[in-house]
């Protein structure tokens, strides 16, 4: 199975190196990575302006976007729902398996 290596750096400096498994019908892994980066950057810019937004609200908005985007696909609703659920589950597992690297702080 092909994977998409992806480095995530949080606002607090933590780093995750994730190996996202790609769906067998992925056409352009590079473009997938670009879209992920663009979406995360857009969310980060928005949260910089509205810092009181909760993580739960962000996750809820992302779930709604996934649902809307799945509905926009010209395919059977059950098929797109099943695919969306499978892709999300795979991505969540990949992120959960990536070790968190915390920057060193303090005096030596």
N, C-alpha and C positions, 0 to 999 in steps of 0.2 A: 504494500500500500504506500502511495506517495504521501509525503508530509510537507507541511509548510513550517520551516523554522521561523520563529517570531520572538523578538525580544521586547518585553514590556518593562517600561520604567515608570514607576508611580511618582506622584507628586512628592512623596516623602523620601524618594531615592531608592526604594526597594526595587529589585530587578527580578524578573522571571524570564527564563529561557524556555519557551514552549515549543513542542513539536506537535503542531496540529495535524492530525490525520485528515487527508482530503478525501472527499467522496470520489468514488471510482469514475464518475462522469465529469469531474472538474475539468473545464476546458483551458483555463488560464490561471495557474497558481500565482503568478506574479501579480496579476490584476486583483486576485483575491486579497493578497497581502496589501496592495495599495488601497483597496477599499477599506480594509480593517484600519489601517493607519489614518486614513481620512476621516472615518467615522469617529475614532477615538479622539483625534485632534479637535473635531467640531464639538464634541461633548466637553472636552477640557476647556475650550475657549468659552463655552456657554457657562460652565460652572465657575470660571474665574469671575464672571460678571454677576452671577447669582449664587454666591457661596453658601447660602442657607439651604440649598436643595439637598434633600436627603438621598442617601444611596438607594433606599427603597423606591423612591420616586423615579430615580434614574433607571433602575432595573425594570420598573413597571412600564416606563415609556419605551424602553428597548423591546420589551415583550410585545407591546402594542404595535410597534414598528414592524417587528418580525411577522406578526399576524396580518397586518395590512399588506406587507410586501408579498406574503404567501398568497393572499387573496387576489392580488393583481396578476398572478401567473394564470395563463389560460390553460388550466388543467382541473381535474376533479378535485374538489375541496378536501376529500379524505386523503388523496395522494399528496397534496401539498402540505397538509397538516402532519401527516406521517413523516414526510421528508424533513420538515422543519423541526419536528420533535427529535428525530434521529440526529440531525446536524447539531442541534443545540446540546444534546446529551453528549455527543462525541467531543465537542469543543469544551464543555464544562469538565469532562473527565481529563482532557489534555491539560487544561489549566491547573486543575487540582493536583496533578502529578508533577507539575513543575516546581522545583524547590525555590523558596523565597530567599534571595540574597539580600541581606540587610547591610547597608554601608557601615563601616567601622566608625565609631565615634569615641570621643574621650581622649585622655592623655596617655602617651606611651611611657 
